[in-house]
Amino acid sequence: MEQAEFEELLKRFSAAAEAGDGEAFAQCFTSDGVYHDYIYGDHTGRADIAHMMNDLFHRDAGPDYRWEMFEPVCNGQVAYARSLSSFTSRVPEFAGRQVVIDGISRFELRDGLICDYSESVNGGVAMVQLGVAAPRLEKVLKRWSQQLIDQPATQAFLARGKRTV
């Protein structure tokens, strides 16, 4: 995929997410595409990805949800973009609290679509903005920390040790 094609895909992806249009959002993915979400978990296939967007994301974030991508780069098979997103929480415990999140999105591409999406965001910052109590925040951050350590890529990185020049 060329840079300009990725930028067009990214516009469709972000516009569908902001609109809460799970079907249009899912059409940005291959039929077997995977969306890895740090809150809602992994979602595989268009139907599951549409469900996540319609029934989870927008259930909790509501109509003011925004998600903009900046500085996209694409090498044909993998692409990245910096992002800012914001919403007002509709989760009963945190209803009415505004959240702003920054992150880096990673896209694996195949046949002009996304086959694997993941992101790196500081969810702790979002939880503080929501007012999550410290013991719960600590529990979640410990879980995320263990998930990072358990990833095969992390284990391979740790096993290699430091490079020597």
C-alpha positions, -999 to +999 in steps of 0.1 A: +000+000+000+013+034-009+014+063+015-015+082-001-037+051-001-029+046+036-038+082+043-072+077+026-078+045+046-069+063+078-095+090+070-122+064+065-111+045+097-112+077+119-144+091+104-162+058+110-149+055+145-160+091+153-194+085+138-199+052+157-205+034+124-192+000+133-200-014+098-180+012+080-152+009+106-151-029+101-149-025+063-114-009+068-103-044+079-097-076+061-124-103+067-100-119+092-087-087+106-079-082+143-083-051+164-064-053+197-079-029+222-063-022+255-097-019+273-120-042+254-096-069+244-090-085+210-117-085+183-114-107+152-134-104+120-156-077+107-187-086+127-168-087+160-149-054+152-183-037+143-197-050+176-168-035+195-173-001+179-211+000+181-218-018+214-187-012+235-168+020+223-198+041+217-218+027+246-191+041+269-178+071+250-209+086+235-216+110+206-188+135+213-161+108+207-132+122+185-102+104+171-077+122+149-045+107+134-014+127+127+019+122+109+011+088+092+039+068+078+036+037+057+061+013+042+036-007+023+030-035+048+031-017+081+020+018+090+020+041+121+002+073+131+002+094+162-033+101+176-054+122+199-088+111+210-113+125+234-148+117+248-171+123+276-176+091+296-211+075+297-200+048+320-223+053+350-195+054+376-176+081+355-205+097+336-198+133+324-160+132+329-140+143+298-110+123+288-082+131+263-058+103+253-027+104+231-012+073+214+006+057+186-014+033+163+002+004+144-014-010+113-005-042+096-018-040+060-029-065+034-048-061+001-054-024+008-070-030+042-059-034+079-053-070+089-040-062+124-044-031+145-028-023+179-020+008+198+002+021+225-015+046+248-011+056+284-043+043+298-033+053+332-036+090+322-072+082+310-081+065+342-068+094+363-090+118+342-120+095+349-112+095+386-105+058+390-096+051+426-059+044+433-063+007+444-083-001+412-058+019+391-029-001+406-047-034+399-053-025+362-018-012+357-003-044+372-025-065+348-013-044+318+023-047+329+020-085+331+004-086+297+033-066+282+058-089+299+040-121+287+039-110+250+060-133+228+077-102+213+087-090+247+100-124+258+121-126+226+134-091+233+144-099+268+160-132+258+183-116+233+200-094+259+218-062+251+236-059+218+273-053+216+288-030+190 
